[in-house]
Amino acid sequence: MKDVSKNLVVRTYFAKNSKTGEELVIKCIERGRTCTPACLSELKIHHMSFGHPYIAALQDVFLTERYLCIVMAFAAGFDLDTIIKSQGKPLSEEVACKVFQQLLLAVKFLHDGGYNNRDLRTNNIIFDQRSSSVKLQDFMYSRHDHINSDPRDAFKSLPYTSPELLSGAKKSDVGDSANIWELGVCLFKLVTGMFPFERESDGPTTYRTVPVVISRVSNSDFTVPEHLSGPLKDLLTRIFVTDRSKRIQLDEILSHPWVNSQPWPPEAGHIAEIMRAARCPVSKEVLEGVSKAATQQGMGRSATYSTEDELIDTAAADEMMQDQALHAMRQANI
């Protein structure tokens, strides 16, 4: 088992089943206050979506004295950001269309189930080389219609954040429209290699650049490259509409000419049938029991780091970022 963690609150491991040889990913989240409603919502989403060809598959969930452990099937590939960087250029429209079709089918399934992924980013989408398909993963910022997670918790994903989230809209007012915006950012990144509301001259995102990016997002200040096709330009301009009531809807995107310029994957019309034939190895009862127990403080403490310190630092950074954003919005009369 290999530790590939990128932060201190959640430990992530690559592992292999000693009996079957199956490759797995294990996400270990410290029990207690780290197991937030958003974290437990992730388990529900993975259970609900088991068998979906474009969503990472849940294999097991268990508790140790200290951690809630979520075991997922390993997707043998790279995230879309890494693929773009490694080839040194964006995807062609043909390839991007095929990737986007699969992403749309995953997001539609989540929306139909009442979920909105609040952290839809190209670095959270894996291209599985074995199945030649995308795998949507990491639902820590997802919100269900009946779970009160705050969408503004995803503030750290500023390049993907929609105007309504920046304006401090109430949770009940933010529906699927924010996901539509995020889909547009993902698509723009796939075909240009850049974010629509950032410029090369901006440099790394810092507290100083945040107000500039916020102003561009709030005013939908972006430029579609001339080399893109007419249908793709049309789709992007209909997505990046500041007034969410006038923004293109998911069903309209699914029927858009550019999205249908490439053949849909063979399984697109049979996803419900595929999922009915699949059986999640974790029962609903086990999932609920583990979720409830995970909110109780675990035993043991590592001497190498303090989860409390990390949580405090993260909360302070997020608060500073949000204060900077709100101040900039007031200055701009947004």
Steps between C-alpha positions, in 0.01 A plus 500: 500500500641838397413837657430758226335763721503863393364640826505418868129477576430221249756224445483324163662166422548279197449138601458152353265224606731220613250233390381632163781734402244776438644852525320734740506851639433548872401843630545526878316783677554561868194418707318765695449856382694438176218267391266784402159462333677569167735209565216262585308626197790375287436146623131525410583622150745218435250242627221644285721517189656154521518350153493832317767477229628855559503520880768341720372177660473448876649167609493509878473726803624429851616662822828478683550641848592831343376513140201462274640311200334518158624241253458578130588314182824634354472673163823431310562837346552868567281797578409722205728782619800268497413371153482853358830597664680182392411539132583871508183606322122493550279222370360511149131585477425143394670346804369768736146435375523129583637577847233766557221262396604254770530775758152625410353152550659478846378845603148434366481185711598697811251778424222246445582360845482845659875556534721784384876453498645822643857414405474405135853555370724350234742378766216303664420318175710195418539359150509122549735364232369144538139590422576815295248690708491777757438430867348773712625482858532699822155621610608669824336827395186348354164619626173311515171687497442378857855531638604845618856519374609852411600532134729790591725243674641436152642852488850360456393396145478864394561449123190276490274708724181641351378860551211390722737332745725804506204725573419303816173353373300296749547125493139446398542736204803327348388205293643326196609829345832503689582158359422623149753780549761251627437277198570800280828571679603135460415507131684829446806355676489186284498687168727795590719376786407812700227620734251741342529770768873495561779646290856384454614833642316433828762259633420266792166553676559711811291729716604785266376330183175377654309830462604524135377151418179559696428814300544309172276215614230736627497684166554188287813666364658234281610458141429195285804418282437557130627156400209323670208389286178702480285242683752478786518879530121507518491240777761677711334841469166348602660340807688804625193716559507693828122482550448134582133516400618564142783246506467193279356196683646150511237348271570776248873425517431132439315588180741774386646455148862507618442234767336283234772559240662170607334159548388439858668208683320165448395476865340847505151365438533205739641650819190425708508137384872472575449635850207270574724203423771627736490436873693719741712286738407736785142474625297808585473384861877464539551840339259670739652328804855591406400858417340548839797351687749706296376824656617378840856590596742217427786372712869571456698801386794530264806681633591628152210742447196654661171477315362780720783732393442416135128564531558833670753607236265399218203679655706815551626496140149446364364783716771738379433404138127554540550835678721616213236393250209668676699820542583503128137443411386790717764724341371404156135541604428136414 
